[in-house]
Amino acid sequence: MTPTDIRKRRTKIVATLGPASSSEEVISDLITSGVNVFRLNFSHGTHKQHRKNAETVRVLSRKHNRHVGILGDLQGPKIRIGELQTDSLELVNSQILTLTTNISTADSTKGRIHVAYPDLPLSVLTNDTLLLDDGLIRLQVLSVSGEEVVCEVIQAGRLKSRKGLNRLGGGLSADAITPKDLEDLQVIIDLDLEYVAVSFPCCGDDLLPVKDALRTASSTIKIIAKIERAEAVETEEKVKELIDAADGVMVARGDLGVEIGDAQLIGIQKRIIRLSRQANKPVITATQMMESMINNPVPTRAEVFDVANAVLDGTDAVMLSGETASGKFPAKVVQAMAETALGAEKHPMMKQSSYRVDRVFDEINETLAMSAMYAANHVSNVTAIICLTESGVTPLLTSRLSSTLPIFGISPHLPTCRRMALYRGVIPIYCDVMAGEEEDLWSKAMSLIVERGALQPGERVAITCGDLHGKGGSTNTLKILEYKG
């Protein structure tokens, strides 16, 4: 994929680093293939490995002159079975299995499996369906007594140690932030990453420990709430609460699909993306988007349609997990995802949007962002939008309306540029155009776009900026200028 194609693509790509993608060579290939944000998954790997990967991303991003963000993903309180006495256990239909919270009585060779969740007997009822290993194995609860839950296997499979446990319909939940998460969060703060993802929150209050830790450290890291619990999507109001409490969200379709059922998942995905965009929050769509490419050099047609559907829904980014962390073709899968996004973005529905045209805005910067996008869509010969920004807020607001035009977010702050790497349609540029005389500001901004081949003589640009230099959220000016050449 050429640099020009990368600039044309509006949907961003998040790629997870892991054993298959921790070398300088592979990370370099991923950047040039089109990765916008790298994910460090703290469910796996050591702090030393994550520090090394973050440093490598920073160095190679500078080398390739790309602004690439980094997302630290906390493990959260995923409920898992304990260690088995054998490498694996082959379960068959109608087999009786006992889940026990008492590790001293566990013996997988005798059908007694330890579960590291003390409240399990209090959280399930007779006839409940329990799901192991992302739903590949299903159990039906026969009885509950003391520390034990006796189940019948109703969907057979091979079980391995430390696999996840869910209840169909939700209801199994521990404290959202674990002691391990707080240790990992300190590493994320030390590395000054752009985003931290919080796993398994059920409500806005579950984010408070992370907010408190970031506030104590005077950190500007933004919080991404991973929506993956049935409780979090019970009603539209609950979804809104979690979106409002976070700086962005992730549609984490693995555990969410297990808990609510895959048939319900597509409607929930569309709702979360719609509500996130309405709330001016970036949204990532994740899990098994091109899963077959872990082992195969090309995606299935169904996977291409899945990615394209998320793009058409309006997601800011699509995410790769095992495909890049442990797969055989990390760079190829990024290229395939980028090509799919580009193809979906050619659909006519991606070109214009009537969304918010009847809104009344309280904030001037939001009014200017909407005005810039409206002008870009309706004034002839406008080929780009330029947002001069301190915090990245105006480019984010501008990106909430659909358009085929690039949004150039020009900022004098590198962290802002790296945060903007996640925003749909926004191309970050690092430059302090406000450092000189004000009359030079507009020509300097246009020159930066000309250098990137996005502006020709006779074409116009819509430019937004504020007059309180150094203060974020102060955008109050919109100009439409023609480039004379």
GUSE-470063 format. One line per 5 residues: number of its first residue (from 0); for each residue y, z, x of N, C-alpha, C. Coordinates in steps of 0.05 Angstrom, whole numbers. Atoms other than C-alpha are relative to their C-alpha. Example, Ala and Ser with C-alpha at 12.3 -4.5 7.8 and 13.67 -1.06 7.14 Angstrom:
BEGIN
0	-24 0 18 -90 156 246 24 0 18 | -24 -1 -16 -21 143 273 22 14 -15
END
This chain:
BEGIN
0	-24 0 17 0 0 0 25 0 18 | -24 3 -16 67 -21 28 21 21 -7 | -21 -19 7 129 25 32 15 -9 -25 | -14 10 24 161 -20 -21 -15 8 -25 | 16 -7 23 103 -7 -69 3 30 -5
5	-3 -29 3 109 68 -56 26 7 -14 | -26 -6 13 183 66 -75 0 -9 -29 | 0 10 27 168 26 -138 -16 18 -18 | 17 -17 16 114 74 -162 16 25 -8 | -15 -23 10 145 128 -206 -17 25 -2
10	17 -23 3 85 173 -218 -8 10 28 | 6 -11 -26 72 220 -159 -29 7 3 | 28 -6 -6 6 236 -126 -1 26 16 | 5 -25 -14 -17 306 -106 -29 -2 11 | 27 2 -13 -76 308 -57 -7 26 13
15	10 -25 -12 -118 368 -37 -11 -4 28 | 10 1 -27 -131 380 36 -25 17 2 | 25 -15 -4 -200 403 58 -15 -10 24 | 15 7 -24 -256 391 108 1 -30 7 | -1 29 -5 -252 315 99 27 -11 6
20	-27 10 -2 -177 312 106 18 19 15 | -16 -19 -15 -153 362 157 8 -10 28 | -8 11 -26 -146 318 218 27 -14 -2 | -26 13 -1 -80 288 239 -3 -29 -9 | 4 28 7 -109 218 231 -2 -4 -31
25	4 3 29 -131 228 158 25 7 -15 | -24 -8 14 -68 265 137 21 -22 3 | -19 22 -4 -26 209 168 -7 -23 -19 | 8 21 18 -67 158 129 7 6 -29 | -6 -8 27 -58 197 65 30 -2 -6
30	-29 3 4 18 199 74 8 -29 -3 | -8 28 2 23 125 87 -13 -14 -24 | 13 12 24 -24 111 28 15 8 -25 | -16 -6 23 24 145 -19 0 29 -10 | 0 -28 9 13 221 -23 29 10 0
35	-27 -11 2 76 256 -46 1 31 4 | 3 -29 -2 52 329 -48 -28 6 9 | 27 -9 -8 -6 361 -11 -5 28 -12 | 9 -26 11 -45 419 -42 -17 14 19 | 17 -18 -16 -72 476 -1 -15 19 -20
40	15 -15 19 -128 507 -42 -10 26 12 | 6 -26 -12 -132 581 -26 -26 12 -11 | 27 -8 7 -199 586 -62 -20 -5 22 | 17 8 -22 -228 556 1 17 1 26 | -14 1 -25 -211 558 75 12 26 8
45	-12 -24 -10 -178 610 119 30 -3 2 | -29 1 -3 -105 628 128 7 -17 25 | -5 15 -24 -109 598 198 -2 -30 -6 | 3 29 7 -134 531 170 23 -10 -17 | -22 9 17 -80 529 117 26 -2 16
50	-24 1 -17 -26 545 168 0 -26 17 | 2 24 -17 -51 489 213 5 -25 -17 | -4 23 17 -53 439 155 29 -3 -8 | -28 1 8 17 457 132 17 -10 23 | -15 9 -23 44 448 202 -4 -29 6
55	6 29 -4 9 381 209 14 -17 -20 | -14 15 21 38 357 143 30 -2 7 | -29 1 -7 109 376 165 5 -19 23 | -4 17 -23 102 342 232 -3 -30 -7 | 6 28 6 72 278 205 19 -11 -21
60	-20 9 19 121 274 147 25 -9 14 | -24 8 -16 178 273 197 -6 -25 15 | 7 23 -15 142 222 238 1 -26 -17 | 0 23 18 134 175 178 26 -2 -17 | -26 0 14 204 191 152 -5 1 -31
65	6 -5 28 176 215 85 5 29 -7 | -3 -27 10 194 276 45 -24 7 -17 | 25 -7 13 127 307 26 0 30 -6 | 1 -29 7 120 373 -11 -27 11 5 | 25 -14 -3 66 425 -4 -3 21 -22
70	6 -19 21 34 465 -60 -22 19 9 | 20 -19 -6 -3 529 -46 -12 10 -26 | 13 -6 25 -55 541 -101 -16 26 3 | 13 -26 -1 -76 614 -112 -27 -2 -15 | 26 1 12 -149 626 -129 0 12 -28
75	-1 -13 26 -135 673 -187 -27 14 -6 | 24 -17 7 -187 715 -224 -22 -16 -13 | 23 15 11 -241 663 -234 -24 18 -1 | 23 -17 4 -301 699 -262 -25 -15 9 | 23 13 -12 -364 683 -223 -24 17 -1
80	24 -15 -4 -436 703 -218 -1 8 29 | 1 -9 -28 -455 739 -154 -20 -17 16 | 18 14 -18 -502 719 -98 -28 1 -11 | 28 1 8 -572 697 -117 -18 8 24 | 19 -8 -21 -633 720 -78 -13 -25 13
85	10 25 -11 -652 647 -66 23 -20 1 | -21 20 -3 -612 584 -49 10 -9 -27 | -7 9 27 -614 563 -122 -22 9 -19 | 18 -9 21 -648 579 -188 -2 -22 -21 | 4 21 20 -678 525 -233 -4 13 -27
90	2 -11 27 -664 545 -305 -11 -21 -20 | 12 18 20 -703 515 -363 7 9 -28 | -7 -7 27 -689 513 -437 -19 21 -11 | 14 -22 13 -711 575 -477 -6 23 19 | 4 -22 -19 -714 617 -413 19 23 -7
95	-16 -24 5 -689 688 -421 13 9 27 | -15 -7 -24 -635 708 -371 17 25 -6 | -16 -24 4 -602 776 -363 24 0 19 | -24 -3 -16 -530 780 -338 7 30 2 | -5 -28 -4 -516 848 -308 25 5 17
100	-24 -7 -17 -452 880 -281 -8 20 21 | 10 -19 -19 -494 928 -240 -15 -14 22 | 11 16 -22 -508 895 -173 -27 12 10 | 24 -13 -10 -562 946 -156 -25 -8 -16 | 23 7 17 -606 922 -214 -5 -30 -1
105	2 29 1 -596 847 -202 -22 -10 18 | 21 13 -15 -654 804 -179 -4 -27 -13 | 2 26 12 -648 730 -192 -28 -11 -2 | 28 9 2 -722 719 -178 -14 11 -25 | 11 -12 24 -735 762 -239 18 -6 -25
110	-17 8 22 -682 729 -282 23 19 -6 | -23 -19 4 -629 783 -272 22 -8 19 | -23 12 -15 -562 754 -249 23 19 0 | -23 -17 -1 -505 796 -224 25 -16 -7 | -26 12 7 -436 780 -254 22 20 9
115	-21 -17 -11 -375 806 -217 23 3 -19 | -20 -4 21 -337 822 -281 -9 24 -17 | 10 -24 13 -346 894 -305 3 0 -31 | -5 -1 29 -318 880 -375 -16 -21 -15 | 16 21 14 -369 825 -391 -13 11 -26
120	13 -10 25 -409 868 -441 19 6 -22 | -20 -7 20 -345 887 -476 14 -25 -11 | -15 24 6 -320 815 -480 -17 -21 -15 | 16 20 13 -379 779 -513 -15 13 -23 | 14 -8 24 -417 783 -579 -26 -16 -2
125	25 14 6 -486 762 -603 7 -28 -11 | -4 29 8 -489 685 -612 23 -13 14 | -20 14 -16 -431 672 -565 -13 -19 19 | 10 19 -20 -440 613 -518 14 5 26 | -10 -4 -27 -431 626 -444 -5 -25 16
130	1 25 -15 -419 569 -395 0 6 30 | 2 -4 -29 -440 568 -322 5 -27 14 | -4 24 -17 -419 519 -267 15 -22 -16 | -18 19 15 -362 485 -307 -14 -12 -24 | 12 9 25 -406 479 -369 -25 -15 4
135	24 15 -5 -465 445 -336 -25 15 -11 | 21 -17 11 -509 504 -358 11 16 -23 | -10 -15 23 -503 537 -426 -21 22 -7 | 16 -23 9 -529 605 -449 10 9 -27 | -8 -12 25 -530 636 -518 -7 30 2
140	4 -29 -2 -521 711 -522 -19 10 -22 | 19 -11 19 -580 746 -555 6 29 -7 | -6 -28 4 -559 818 -546 18 11 22 | -17 -13 -19 -510 863 -511 -6 30 0 | 6 -29 -1 -527 933 -486 8 11 27
145	-8 -13 -25 -493 977 -434 12 -19 19 | -10 17 -21 -484 938 -370 -12 -28 -1 | 15 25 0 -527 879 -393 6 -17 -24 | -2 20 20 -520 815 -432 -24 -18 2 | 25 15 0 -586 783 -451 5 -27 -13
150	-7 27 10 -582 707 -460 -25 -17 0 | 20 21 0 -625 647 -476 12 -25 11 | -11 25 -11 -616 583 -436 -3 -22 -21 | 1 21 20 -598 528 -485 8 -27 12 | -4 25 -15 -576 476 -433 -8 5 29
155	12 -7 -26 -618 476 -370 16 -12 23 | -13 11 -24 -596 463 -299 -7 17 24 | 5 -15 -25 -599 486 -227 25 17 6 | -22 -19 -4 -556 548 -215 1 9 30 | -5 -10 -28 -526 567 -147 18 24 0
160	-16 -24 -2 -491 629 -123 30 -6 -4 | -30 1 2 -417 642 -139 11 -21 -19 | -10 20 19 -413 592 -196 16 14 -22 | -18 -12 20 -360 603 -250 -14 6 -26 | 10 -8 26 -373 636 -316 23 0 -20
165	-20 1 21 -334 621 -380 -14 5 -27 | 10 -2 28 -341 635 -454 12 -22 -16 | -10 22 17 -335 577 -502 20 12 -20 | -22 -11 17 -269 590 -538 17 19 14 | -16 -18 -15 -242 634 -483 -7 29 -6
170	4 -28 5 -238 709 -483 -9 16 24 | 6 -14 -25 -261 725 -412 24 -2 18 | -23 2 -17 -200 743 -372 5 27 14 | -7 -23 -16 -182 791 -316 30 -1 7 | -29 1 -9 -114 808 -285 5 -26 13
175	-6 27 -9 -80 742 -270 4 -1 30 | -5 0 -29 -61 762 -199 -18 21 13 | 19 -18 -14 -114 792 -153 12 9 26 | -9 -8 -27 -104 830 -87 -2 -23 20 | 2 23 -18 -129 767 -51 24 -19 -5
180	-23 18 6 -75 726 -87 25 10 13 | -24 -11 -12 -21 773 -63 0 -4 31 | 2 5 -29 -46 766 9 6 -30 6 | -4 29 -4 -48 690 2 29 -8 -6 | -28 6 7 21 690 -30 18 6 23
185	-16 -6 -23 49 723 32 -1 -22 21 | 3 22 -18 22 666 74 16 -24 -10 | -16 22 12 53 615 26 30 5 4 | -29 -6 -5 120 651 32 7 -4 29 | -5 3 -29 114 653 108 2 -29 8
190	-1 29 -6 101 578 109 23 -14 -14 | -23 12 15 160 566 62 -8 -26 -14 | 9 23 15 121 518 18 19 -5 -23 | -18 7 22 155 483 -40 -9 12 -26 | 11 -9 26 108 506 -96 -23 19 5
195	23 -16 1 58 560 -111 -12 -2 -29 | 13 3 26 7 549 -167 -15 26 -7 | 13 -25 9 -17 610 -207 -23 -8 -19 | 24 8 15 -88 603 -234 -5 20 -23 | 10 -15 23 -112 627 -302 20 18 -14
200	-18 -17 16 -48 656 -332 -4 -5 -30 | 2 3 29 -53 669 -407 26 1 -14 | -27 -3 12 20 684 -420 21 2 23 | -22 0 -19 88 685 -386 0 25 18 | 0 -25 -16 80 758 -364 -19 0 23
205	19 2 -22 21 739 -321 12 -11 26 | -14 11 -23 70 705 -274 18 20 14 | -20 -19 -10 112 767 -263 -6 11 28 | 5 -10 -28 76 794 -200 8 -20 21 | -8 21 -20 87 727 -165 31 -2 0
210	-30 1 0 160 725 -188 12 23 15 | -11 -23 -13 171 795 -163 -3 -3 31 | 5 3 -29 140 779 -95 19 -21 12 | -18 21 -9 182 716 -88 29 11 1 | -27 -11 1 245 753 -108 4 20 23
215	-2 -19 -22 231 809 -58 4 -14 27 | -2 15 -25 224 757 -3 23 -19 1 | -23 19 3 287 719 -26 -10 -29 4 | 12 26 -3 242 658 -31 9 -19 -23 | -7 20 21 261 594 -68 -24 -16 -9
220	25 13 8 188 573 -77 -2 -1 -30 | 2 3 29 177 546 -148 -28 5 -9 | 26 -8 11 120 570 -192 -10 -21 -19 | 15 18 18 70 522 -224 -21 16 -14 | 21 -14 16 30 553 -281 -22 -19 -6
225	23 16 6 -40 525 -285 -10 7 -28 | 9 -5 28 -58 519 -359 -30 -7 -1 | 28 4 -1 -133 529 -359 -16 21 -16 | 13 -20 17 -148 585 -409 3 -8 -29 | -2 6 29 -164 575 -483 22 16 -13
230	-21 -17 12 -117 633 -498 27 -11 4 | -27 11 -6 -59 596 -466 7 -23 -18 | -5 23 16 -66 537 -514 -7 4 -30 | 7 -6 28 -84 572 -579 20 -11 -20 | -21 10 17 -17 553 -609 21 -14 17
235	-22 14 -15 42 509 -590 19 20 11 | -19 -21 -10 84 572 -584 -10 13 26 | 10 -12 -25 38 601 -531 3 -20 23 | -4 20 -21 40 536 -492 29 0 9 | -28 0 -6 116 536 -496 8 25 16
240	-7 -25 -14 119 609 -473 -7 -2 30 | 8 3 -27 80 593 -410 17 -20 15 | -17 21 -12 120 530 -396 27 12 7 | -26 -12 -4 185 568 -404 1 20 22 | 1 -21 -20 163 623 -358 -3 -11 29
245	6 12 -26 145 575 -301 21 -20 7 | -18 22 -9 183 523 -260 -13 -27 -4 | 15 24 5 129 472 -275 -28 8 -8 | 27 -6 9 58 467 -302 -20 -20 11 | 22 17 -7 -10 438 -285 -20 0 -23
250	21 2 19 -59 413 -337 -26 1 15 | 24 -5 -17 -120 442 -302 -25 -4 -18 | 19 8 21 -174 406 -342 -28 10 4 | 27 -10 -5 -235 437 -309 -8 23 -18 | 6 -24 15 -237 507 -336 10 -2 -29
255	-11 3 27 -194 488 -396 -20 -16 -17 | 20 16 15 -244 434 -417 -25 16 -6 | 23 -16 5 -301 483 -409 4 19 -23 | -5 -21 20 -268 535 -453 6 -11 -28 | -7 10 26 -241 491 -509 -17 -24 -8
260	17 24 6 -290 432 -505 15 -25 8 | -13 24 -10 -276 364 -475 12 -16 -23 | -10 16 22 -266 333 -544 29 8 -8 | -27 -10 7 -204 377 -555 20 -5 23 | -17 -1 -24 -177 367 -485 21 -22 1
265	-19 22 -2 -143 299 -492 25 6 -16 | -23 -7 17 -98 323 -549 16 22 13 | -14 -22 -14 -81 387 -510 15 -11 24 | -14 12 -23 -64 346 -448 26 -13 -9 | -24 14 9 -15 303 -487 21 20 -10
270	-19 -20 9 16 364 -519 14 14 23 | -12 -14 -23 27 400 -453 20 -18 14 | -18 18 -13 58 339 -421 25 -4 -16 | -24 4 18 104 328 -481 18 24 1 | -16 -24 1 127 400 -484 13 6 27
275	-11 -5 -27 137 404 -408 24 -18 4 | -23 18 -4 182 343 -408 23 8 -18 | -21 -10 17 221 371 -467 14 24 12 | -11 -24 -12 231 435 -428 12 -5 28 | -11 8 -26 255 396 -366 -16 12 23
280	17 -10 -21 195 420 -325 -19 -21 9 | 19 19 -10 152 377 -279 -29 8 -9 | 28 -6 9 78 371 -300 -19 -17 16 | 21 13 -15 16 354 -260 -25 -1 -17 | 25 3 14 -48 327 -291 -22 0 21
285	19 -4 -21 -110 348 -252 -29 1 -10 | 29 -5 2 -186 352 -246 -16 -26 -7 | 20 22 4 -239 297 -239 13 -27 -7 | -14 25 8 -188 240 -244 -14 -24 12 | 16 22 -12 -228 197 -195 -24 12 15
290	22 -16 -11 -288 242 -184 -22 -17 14 | 22 17 -11 -337 185 -170 7 -9 29 | -7 9 -26 -297 167 -108 -4 21 22 | 10 -19 -20 -322 229 -73 -21 -14 17 | 22 14 -14 -382 185 -56 2 -30 0
295	-2 29 4 -361 115 -77 27 -11 9 | -25 11 -9 -307 69 -48 18 -11 -21 | -17 10 22 -282 46 -116 -4 18 -24 | 2 -17 24 -267 84 -181 -15 -14 -22 | 11 12 24 -302 73 -247 23 -9 -18
300	-21 10 18 -265 36 -301 10 23 -18 | -9 -23 16 -264 100 -342 20 18 15 | -19 -16 -16 -229 137 -285 27 -13 2 | -25 15 0 -177 82 -280 15 4 -26 | -13 -4 26 -164 89 -354 10 29 -3
305	-8 -28 2 -160 165 -349 27 4 15 | -25 -3 -16 -106 162 -294 22 -15 -15 | -20 16 14 -69 107 -332 9 14 -25 | -7 -14 24 -71 148 -396 20 23 6 | -19 -21 -7 -38 207 -361 27 -10 8
310	-25 13 -7 15 161 -333 16 -8 -25 | -13 8 25 29 134 -402 9 24 -16 | -9 -25 14 33 205 -429 26 10 11 | -25 -9 -13 91 216 -380 -3 22 20 | 3 -21 -20 60 263 -329 17 -7 25
315	-15 5 -25 101 272 -266 -18 -7 23 | 18 5 -22 41 272 -221 -29 1 -9 | 29 -2 4 -34 261 -220 -12 11 26 | 10 -15 -23 -77 304 -174 -28 -7 7 | 27 4 -11 -138 293 -130 -9 26 12
320	11 -25 -11 -183 352 -113 -22 -6 20 | 22 6 -18 -252 341 -84 1 -28 12 | -1 28 -9 -237 267 -78 12 -3 28 | -12 1 -27 -192 280 -17 -8 24 17 | 7 -24 -16 -215 350 3 -27 -3 14
325	27 2 -12 -288 333 14 -13 -27 -3 | 11 26 6 -297 260 -6 -2 -17 25 | 5 18 -22 -318 202 38 23 -20 5 | -20 21 -1 -257 158 24 28 11 -8 | -26 -12 8 -193 201 22 23 -20 -3
330	-23 19 2 -143 145 36 -5 -20 -21 | 6 20 20 -178 95 -8 4 10 -29 | -4 -10 27 -177 141 -68 30 3 -7 | -29 -1 4 -102 152 -59 11 -28 -7 | -9 28 5 -92 77 -56 -8 -9 -28
335	9 8 27 -134 67 -119 16 13 -22 | -16 -14 20 -95 120 -156 28 -11 -1 | -26 12 0 -29 90 -134 1 -27 -14 | 1 26 13 -49 21 -156 -3 2 -30 | 3 -5 28 -71 48 -223 26 9 -13
340	-26 -9 10 -5 84 -233 20 -23 -3 | -18 24 1 34 21 -216 -7 -18 -23 | 8 18 22 -7 -19 -265 8 12 -27 | -7 -12 26 4 31 -322 30 0 -4 | -29 -1 3 78 35 -308 13 -27 -8
345	-10 26 9 85 -39 -324 -1 -3 -30 | 2 1 29 70 -24 -397 28 2 -12 | -27 -1 11 132 -37 -441 10 27 -9 | -8 -26 9 132 34 -467 12 17 22 | -11 -15 -23 150 58 -397 29 -7 7
350	-26 11 -9 215 19 -394 24 14 -12 | -23 -12 13 260 54 -444 -9 23 -18 | 7 -23 16 262 118 -484 24 7 -18 | -21 -9 18 302 140 -545 1 30 -2 | 3 -29 0 283 212 -531 27 13 7
355	-24 -16 -5 342 261 -535 26 -13 -7 | -26 13 6 394 210 -559 15 15 -22 | -13 -15 21 409 256 -618 5 29 7 | -3 -28 -9 412 320 -577 29 7 6 | -26 -11 -9 474 363 -566 -7 19 23
360	7 -16 -24 473 394 -496 21 21 6 | -18 -22 -8 502 460 -474 8 -2 29 | -6 2 -28 499 445 -400 11 -27 8 | -13 25 -8 545 393 -369 -18 -17 17 | 17 16 -18 495 373 -315 -22 -15 -16
365	20 14 16 443 357 -368 12 -23 -16 | -14 21 14 493 317 -408 5 -24 19 | -5 22 -19 511 277 -345 -26 -14 8 | 25 12 -7 438 266 -327 -9 -19 -22 | 8 18 23 423 238 -397 19 -24 -2
370	-19 22 2 487 197 -395 -6 -21 22 | 6 18 -21 468 167 -328 -24 -17 -7 | 23 15 7 400 147 -353 5 -19 -23 | -7 18 23 428 119 -418 16 -24 10 | -16 22 -11 479 78 -379 -17 -19 16
375	17 17 -17 426 53 -331 -17 -18 -18 | 17 15 18 384 30 -390 15 -20 -17 | -15 16 19 441 -2 -428 23 -16 12 | -21 15 -13 493 -27 -378 -13 -22 17 | 13 22 -14 477 -95 -349 2 3 30
380	0 3 -29 458 -104 -277 0 27 15 | 4 -25 -14 448 -30 -261 -28 0 11 | 26 2 -13 391 -28 -211 -10 26 12 | 9 -26 -11 389 45 -188 18 22 -11 | -15 -24 7 411 115 -205 1 17 25
385	-3 -17 -24 439 159 -149 10 27 -10 | -8 -28 7 443 235 -158 5 14 27 | -7 -17 -23 481 273 -104 -5 29 -8 | 10 -25 11 448 340 -110 -4 22 22 | 5 -23 -17 445 410 -79 -28 11 -5
390	24 -14 8 387 439 -118 -23 -19 -9 | 20 18 11 351 377 -145 -2 1 -30 | 2 -3 29 364 397 -217 8 -26 -14 | -8 24 14 402 334 -237 -20 -23 2 | 21 21 -1 349 285 -211 -23 7 -18
395	22 -8 17 296 326 -248 8 -6 -29 | -9 5 28 337 323 -313 1 -30 -6 | -2 29 4 349 249 -303 -28 -13 -4 | 27 11 1 275 236 -294 -15 5 -26 | 13 -6 26 259 263 -363 1 -23 -20
400	-1 24 17 279 197 -395 -15 -23 14 | 15 22 -12 236 135 -385 18 -23 8 | -15 23 -10 263 78 -344 -16 -12 22 | 13 13 -23 239 28 -293 17 2 25 | -18 -1 -23 298 43 -247 -6 24 18
405	3 -22 -19 291 85 -184 22 20 -2 | -20 -21 0 327 152 -183 0 11 29 | -3 -10 -27 352 168 -113 13 27 0 | -12 -27 -3 362 243 -102 9 4 28 | -11 -4 -27 408 251 -42 9 28 3
410	-6 -29 -4 411 322 -16 4 6 30 | -3 -9 -27 435 357 47 -20 22 8 | 19 -22 -5 377 406 42 -29 -11 0 | 27 10 -2 307 388 66 -19 13 -21 | 18 -12 21 272 439 19 4 -13 -27
415	-6 14 25 307 405 -40 -14 -27 -1 | 13 26 -1 282 337 -17 -30 2 -3 | 29 -3 3 211 362 -11 -8 9 -28 | 6 -7 27 214 394 -80 2 -25 -18 | -3 24 17 239 328 -110 -23 -20 3
420	23 18 -4 177 294 -82 -19 0 -24 | 18 -3 23 141 319 -145 11 -13 -25 | -12 8 25 190 292 -196 -5 -30 -5 | 6 27 7 171 228 -231 24 -18 3 | -21 20 -3 212 168 -210 22 7 20
425	-22 -9 -18 255 208 -160 -8 -6 29 | 4 6 -28 260 183 -88 19 18 16 | -18 -18 -14 287 239 -43 11 -13 26 | -13 9 -24 337 222 12 15 24 12 | -14 -22 -14 362 273 63 25 -10 13
430	-25 7 -12 435 264 79 23 16 -13 | -24 -14 10 500 303 72 23 -19 -3 | -21 20 5 543 249 42 27 13 -6 | -25 -14 7 594 302 22 14 12 24 | -11 -12 -24 608 322 94 27 -12 8
435	-25 13 -9 665 272 104 21 1 -22 | -21 2 20 725 251 63 -12 -8 -26 | 11 5 27 714 248 -12 0 -29 -7 | -2 28 8 737 176 -17 -23 -16 13 | 23 14 -13 679 157 30 -26 6 -13
440	25 -10 11 628 193 -12 -16 -22 -14 | 14 20 17 612 136 -60 -11 -23 18 | 10 22 -17 607 82 -6 -23 9 18 | 21 -11 -17 564 127 38 -26 1 -17 | 23 -2 17 517 139 -21 -13 -28 -4
445	10 27 5 511 65 -36 -12 -12 25 | 11 11 -25 500 48 37 -28 10 6 | 27 -10 -4 439 93 39 -20 -15 -17 | 18 15 17 409 54 -19 -3 -29 10 | 1 27 -11 427 -13 12 -19 -1 24
450	18 -1 -23 390 8 75 -29 -1 -8 | 27 -1 10 328 17 33 -7 -25 -17 | 6 25 14 333 -52 2 0 1 -30 | 0 -3 29 346 -27 -68 26 -8 -13 | -26 7 11 417 -54 -77 10 -25 14
455	-11 25 -10 444 -125 -69 28 -4 -9 | -28 6 9 516 -152 -73 0 -9 -29 | -3 7 28 538 -157 -145 -15 19 -19 | 15 -19 17 489 -103 -170 16 26 -3 | -15 -25 6 512 -37 -199 -19 24 3
460	15 -26 -1 491 36 -191 15 20 -17 | -12 -23 14 502 98 -234 -3 24 19 | 0 -22 -19 522 157 -190 10 25 -13 | -9 -26 9 526 230 -209 5 19 23 | -5 -21 -21 556 287 -168 16 22 -13
465	-17 -23 9 593 353 -175 23 4 20 | -23 -5 -18 659 377 -146 -1 27 12 | 3 -26 -13 634 446 -126 -21 -3 22 | 20 6 -22 601 426 -60 -13 26 9 | 15 -24 -9 547 475 -39 -11 17 -22
470	9 -15 23 533 500 -109 -18 -18 -18 | 18 16 16 472 475 -147 7 2 -30 | -4 0 29 476 456 -221 29 -5 -8 | -28 3 7 550 437 -218 7 -30 -5 | -5 28 4 543 362 -232 18 -4 -24
475	-19 4 22 603 340 -274 13 -28 1 | -12 26 -3 618 268 -253 -20 -22 -1 | 17 24 1 587 201 -270 17 -24 5 | -14 25 -6 610 135 -240 -20 -23 0 | 16 24 -1 583 65 -249 16 -19 18
480	-14 15 -21 601 24 -187 -16 -25 6 | 12 25 -8 588 -47 -166 1 -3 30 | 1 3 -29 565 -61 -95 11 -28 7 | -13 25 -7 610 -115 -66 -13 -14 24 | 13 12 -23 570 -126 -3 17 2 25
END
